[in-house]
Amino acid sequence: MTTIANFEEVRLLEHIKSSGLLTSFTDCFGNTQGATDSVAGMIDLTALADNKRAILVRQNGSDSFGRPYQGIIDVPMLIAVFSKANDDDLAITKGFATDIYKWLIDNYFSSSQCITSISTRGVSNPLFTEDSRAVFEINLIVKFNV
């Protein structure tokens, strides 16, 4: 459900979905990987199966800036890419996060999602959750028409 509170998160997630990467992708070893779960706003990792990856798209902090009176806002966003719950998935998930990052560099505009530009800062080194999942973060600034 889209609410006013997560409008930008849903728009960015829909833009990423249009890449086809969340349906399937070829990993760094040449193997086809299946669909990746995706959510905007919050994720419940306890409900995510050990053999599944997921991405979370959310606003990064509560700040937005720009010129809303001119119909434009810049929103700091975060894409968190969660690995499967095993160490063997680390390289594959890093490659997957890098593929998303590269796709966003090439596809920094979406009129259907009200996105006028995307500035990315790269893919982070892995952080680890309590259930042994690696998390790769992609920080961005997304400019939306409002």
Disulfide bonds with the S-S distance in Angstrom:
none
